[in-house]
Amino acid sequence: MMKTRVAVLAIAASVMAGCGPVSPGAAAVVDGNKIPFSEVDDGADVYCAASLSQGGEGAASVDNAALRRQSLADLVAGEVADRIAAERDYTVTVPALGAQERAQLEELFGDRFDAALRLVERNQRTGVIATQMAREADASLTDQEQLLQAGQQLLAQETASSDIDVDPRFGLDETVQQIGETGSLSVAGGELDATAVEDRPAALQCS
């Protein structure tokens, strides 16, 4: 089960994005492609379930707003990676999960299985594209971990020059980092503030 958890929790890339006006109903717009809030929420739900499954003190007090920011970052990275793959005519092959891995994923996430599977496959795809970018840029790299790290850096550079608008309510700067200790991301009628996570309204906590 650890292998599945690692796959689910892996972050596809460190991305950069600019905040600005966004089309109504979209969490972000990447090169003209809208990322709906529903997709951001689905990813955040998966990260929440993964955090809770690991147990430990404070697991239930994970900052839901931070999970939504991470989910949005994943989606932005995926959109940029897909554009690059199309422009460079990459052949992107993502290994399918085996029956045992799918069973473990279903056991871990229950009714969130479909969203978890989409997240795993999307992040794997982004990683495959980043690896291809690194291999194309430096043929001397052969280690998979080095290729992925180098590719993530290249992907971040490409993202910085992309046309990206993020809903300002996410409280993110141009590097998809939270601005200061406070933000203005509305979650189920609440607002993120500097209150300790465990003392925030339930709508702002992972559950």
ABEGO torsion letter per residue (X at the ends): XAAAAAAAABBABBBBBBBEBBBBGBABBBGGBBBBAAAAAAAAAAAAAAAAAAEEBGAAABBAAAAAAAAAAAAAAAAAAAAAAAAAGBBBBBBBBBAAAAAAAAAAAEAAAAAAAAAAAAAAAAAAAAAAAAAAABAABABAAAAAAAAAAAAAAAAAABBBBBBAAAGBBAAGBBBEABBABBBGGBBBBABBAAABBAAABBX
